[in-house]
Amino acid sequence: MLTDQDKLRFDREGFAIEEGVFSPEEIALLLHLAQTQERVREARAMPDREGRPSRISLSTQFTEDVWGHLSRMPRVVRRAEFLLGEAVYHWHSKIMVKDARVGGAWEWHQDYGYWYHDDPPFPRLISAMLAITDADRENGCLSVLKGSHLCGRIDHSRAGSQSGADPDRVKVLLERLPVADCELKSGSMLYFHCNLLHSSAPNLSDRPRLSYICCYNALSNPPLTKPGHGPCVPIAPTADDLDAWR
Ligand SMILES: O=C(O)CCC(=O)C(=O)O
């Protein structure tokens, strides 16, 4: 479980990593499902600046499959609530695929850089990234700029098909704050604050990089005038295992 020390570190640095949240058997099951599902095969390409595709399958609803179940699992949701310090609801979840050799990069950005336009008034959202395959520097693991969540929201503009933070501001921040490359063993989870600057490199390896990211907003922070992503309702508890999908 995450400790009070992890929470302090999350507040200071904007992210926390925990190994072994999902067992090797659970990961083998998720990998098998991912490799055989049409939803994953047909995930939408989001080209980076160089035109290399990162693929994504996003849902604002709890899908009627193992992925929707994962987004509601207490072991994922409770950790998000512990780190954010309050109860959350489902914003959206996404399967992220970087195919071997061709998978593209993600530009430096803050999630709240563009979620801001969906109108949640405070940056009280958090992402929970589960590594389904190992993620390392070679296959394009997530990099974060430690402590950048304390800079406030930065302007964003288009970067390929993506949204990128103001490059001049990023350049200065890169001189002042340390980058952490978040290499993750499969089964590990990385939690990060919605104002934390993050990016990832293309996948130049001959291994795919697969992850599942659940994003949550604080229940106290519904969008002001817009519908937002998922509906602002408490998450109904679900079984904390994957037995139904075996
Ligand atoms: O999967 C990645 O490498 C990037 C994910 C990301 O940037 C995001 O979820 O906002």
The ligand as a Gaussian input file, in Angstrom:
#p B3LYP/6-31G(d) Opt

LIG

0 1
 O        1.135000       7.006000     -22.527000
 C        1.932000       7.923000     -22.607000
 O        3.115000       7.766000     -22.844000
 C        1.469000       9.345000     -22.412000
 C        0.186000       9.442000     -21.672000
 C       -0.219000      10.848000     -21.437000
 O        0.466000      11.749000     -21.764000
 C       -1.475000      11.156000     -20.766000
 O       -2.206000      10.247000     -20.375000
 O       -1.774000      12.332000     -20.594000

